Amino acid sequence: TILPSAGTTWDGLRSTLRDICCRGVASYRQTNVKNYRFYQNVVKSLQGLAKDQTVVVTRPDKGSGVVILDRLDYVTKMQGLLADTTRFCRISFTNMISFMHQRERKLQTLLRKHLSTNSISQEVFKAVFPSGSRLAVLYGLPKIHKTGVPLRPILSAIGSHTYKLAKFFVPMLRQFT
C-alpha cells in the first residue's frame, strides 16, 4: 500500500508517481530506439527470406529463435523421415482424401449413435461433430542442439476429423499428466 508521507497530499503523491512513470517511459523509448530499429530490420530481412523459394524459415524444436535451412536439405530430411515404413505407409492422394472422408463419416455415425442413445448430450455432440475436415499437415522442426540438425516430425491435426474430439478431451485428460 502506498500512502503519502507526512506533509504530502494525495495529489502530490499522484503527481510524483505520474512523473516517475513518464520519466521511465521516456527513458525506455530513448534507450530502446536502436533496439526497435534493429528489430524492424531483422523482421524485414526475415520476411524477405521467407519469400525466397530456396530456403525454409522456421523455428527450432526447443527454445525460441529463427532457423534458416536450405530447402533441398529440408525436403531430403523430411523424405528420409517419411521413408521409415515402421511409422508411415504410402497411399495415393486420392486414397488419402477418400480415407479422410471415410473416417469422418465413421466418427459422425458413432456420434449420432451415442446421441440417439443419450450417451452424450446435444452440447457435446455439437462440440465434437466433425464436418468439412481437412488433411493433417506434417512438417519438421530442426533439432539445432544435435549434430546434423535432424528434424522433429510434427503432425498438425488442426481441422482434421479428430481435432474437435481431441480438443474436447484435453481438459479431462490434463489431470492425469
C-alpha positions in Angstrom: 0.0 0.0 0.0 1.3 3.4 -0.9 0.4 6.3 1.4 1.6 9.9 1.2 4.3 10.8 3.8 3.7 13.5 6.4 3.3 16.9 4.8 2.5 15.3 1.3 -1.0 15.3 -0.1 -2.7 12.6 -2.2 -2.5 15.0 -5.2 1.2 15.4 -4.6 1.7 11.7 -4.4 -0.2 11.1 -7.6 1.8 13.8 -9.3 5.1 12.3 -8.2 4.0 8.8 -9.3 2.9 10.2 -12.7 6.3 11.9 -13.1 8.2 8.7 -12.3 6.1 6.7 -14.8 6.5 9.3 -17.5 10.3 9.5 -16.9 10.5 5.7 -17.1 8.6 5.5 -20.3 10.6 8.4 -21.9 14.0 6.8 -20.8 12.8 3.4 -22.1 11.9 4.9 -25.5 15.3 6.7 -25.7 17.4 3.6 -24.8 15.3 1.2 -27.0 15.0 3.2 -30.2 18.2 1.5 -31.6 16.9 -1.9 -30.5 13.5 -1.3 -32.0 15.0 -0.2 -35.3 17.3 -3.2 -35.3 14.2 -5.4 -34.6 12.3 -3.8 -37.5 15.3 -4.5 -39.8 15.5 -8.1 -38.7 11.8 -8.7 -39.3 12.0 -7.1 -42.8 15.0 -9.3 -43.6 13.2 -12.5 -42.4 10.1 -11.6 -44.4 12.3 -11.2 -47.5 13.9 -14.6 -46.8 10.5 -16.2 -46.4 9.7 -15.3 -50.0 12.9 -17.0 -51.2 12.0 -20.4 -52.5 15.5 -21.8 -51.9 15.3 -21.6 -48.1 12.9 -22.6 -45.3 12.5 -20.2 -42.4 11.2 -21.9 -39.3 11.6 -22.1 -35.6 13.7 -24.7 -33.7 12.1 -27.6 -31.9 13.3 -26.4 -28.5 13.7 -22.8 -27.3 12.9 -19.8 -29.3 14.6 -18.2 -32.3 14.6 -18.5 -36.1 16.3 -21.2 -38.1 17.0 -20.8 -41.8 17.5 -24.0 -43.7 18.4 -24.9 -47.3 15.1 -26.1 -48.8 16.7 -29.0 -50.6 18.2 -30.3 -47.3 14.9 -29.8 -45.5 13.0 -31.8 -48.2 15.6 -34.5 -48.2 15.4 -34.9 -44.4 11.6 -35.0 -44.5 11.6 -37.6 -47.2 14.0 -39.6 -45.1 11.6 -39.4 -42.2 8.7 -40.5 -44.4 10.7 -43.4 -45.9 10.6 -45.1 -42.4 7.9 -47.8 -43.2 7.5 -48.6 -39.4 6.0 -45.2 -38.9 4.4 -44.3 -42.3 2.8 -46.1 -45.2 2.5 -44.7 -48.7 -1.0 -44.1 -50.1 -2.0 -42.1 -53.2 -3.5 -38.7 -52.8 -7.0 -39.7 -54.0 -6.9 -42.5 -51.4 -5.9 -40.0 -48.7 -9.0 -37.9 -49.4 -11.3 -40.8 -49.5 -9.7 -42.3 -46.4 -10.2 -39.0 -44.5 -13.9 -38.7 -45.6 -14.4 -42.4 -44.7 -13.0 -41.7 -41.2 -15.1 -38.5 -40.8 -18.3 -40.4 -41.8 -17.4 -43.2 -39.3 -17.0 -40.7 -36.5 -20.2 -38.9 -37.4 -22.1 -42.2 -37.4 -20.7 -43.1 -34.0 -21.5 -39.7 -32.5 -25.1 -39.9 -33.9 -25.5 -43.4 -32.4 -24.4 -42.1 -29.0 -26.6 -39.1 -29.2 -29.7 -41.2 -30.0 -29.0 -43.5 -27.0 -28.4 -40.4 -24.8 -24.8 -41.4 -24.1 -23.8 -37.9 -24.9 -25.6 -34.6 -24.7 -26.6 -32.4 -27.6 -24.0 -29.8 -26.5 -21.2 -32.5 -26.6 -22.5 -33.7 -29.9 -22.3 -30.2 -31.4 -18.9 -29.6 -29.8 -17.2 -32.7 -31.3 -19.1 -33.4 -34.5 -16.7 -33.2 -37.5 -17.7 -31.6 -40.8 -15.6 -30.3 -43.6 -12.5 -31.8 -42.3 -9.1 -31.4 -44.0 -6.0 -33.5 -44.0 -3.5 -33.2 -41.2 -0.2 -31.5 -42.2 3.2 -33.0 -41.5 6.2 -30.7 -41.1 9.6 -30.8 -39.4 11.2 -28.6 -36.8 15.0 -28.7 -36.8 16.8 -30.0 -33.7 19.6 -27.4 -33.6 21.1 -28.8 -30.5 22.0 -32.1 -32.2 24.7 -32.7 -34.8 23.5 -32.9 -38.4 20.4 -30.9 -37.4 17.8 -33.7 -37.7 14.1 -32.8 -38.0 11.5 -33.5 -35.4 8.3 -34.5 -37.2 5.2 -32.5 -36.2 1.7 -33.6 -37.3 -0.7 -30.7 -37.1 -4.2 -32.1 -36.9 -5.9 -28.7 -36.8 -9.1 -29.1 -38.8 -8.8 -32.8 -39.1 -11.8 -35.1 -38.4 -10.5 -35.9 -34.9 -9.4 -32.3 -33.9 -12.6 -31.3 -32.1 -12.8 -34.6 -30.3 -9.2 -34.3 -29.1 -9.8 -30.7 -28.1 -12.8 -31.8 -26.1 -10.9 -34.4 -24.1 -7.8 -32.3 -23.3 -9.3 -30.7 -20.1 -10.4 -34.1 -18.9 -7.1 -35.8 -19.6 -5.0 -33.0 -18.2 -5.5 -34.2 -14.6 -3.5 -37.4 -15.5 -0.4 -35.6 -16.7 
